[in-house]
């Protein structure tokens, strides 16, 4: 079991500081493996002892041994990734998604879409590509009143029969305040929220009515992660649109 896998088995016992280190390491494992001790402490805004305690919780003698093992693990993962062709890598993720996606949650989301008075498809940066695609496809192919607003779009008066579909690969930090505002709305004004992510411990999941978790691309080289994330999102959209079409055909 490598460092990234080991962290996942320990995350439930992490303190707030541990979680900050965990999120940093997951977001930039290469940086964590190669940055100096002082630079990491400064980036994280923590005490040196916090970093040492985190390493010991994972079973290492200290920060240096954790960093060394992480470097070894990343090199091994890179070698494993290079052994596969691009086509094999994509094919493996597609098959994994078909096997692991929650079909009941997919059916539920399709039902919500067809019954909503308005659907907002949202995503930040690269995650906005599948959000934009879904909004266009819902309007053009199924006559759904769908929109793709900016992530910081001006708050408006919502209604409980509206739906927000949020694409957020890992953290969704940009939407945290937006979600807090929605959570305070009375039931009659609060729209349903569906989160589509690669992170089963996503920061925003507690604000959402439905969370659909897709396979993570963390095991491939960093240069491919964004491509595979969006490929999986696009495949998810195709699966969702198929469900929507089946429902609209029945109406």
FENBELUR-V287466 format. One record per helix or strand of 3 or more residues. SS is the DSSP state (alpha for helix, beta for strand). FROM is the first residue (numbers start at 1). LEN is the number of residues. Records with the same first field share a line. If there is no record, write none. Layout:
BEGIN
SS = FROM-LEN + FROM-LEN
END
This chain:
BEGIN
alpha = 3-11 + 16-12 + 29-6 + 37-8 + 48-10 + 63-21 + 86-15 + 103-13 + 127-16 + 173-11 + 205-3 + 222-29
beta = 118-6 + 162-6 + 192-6 + 210-4
END
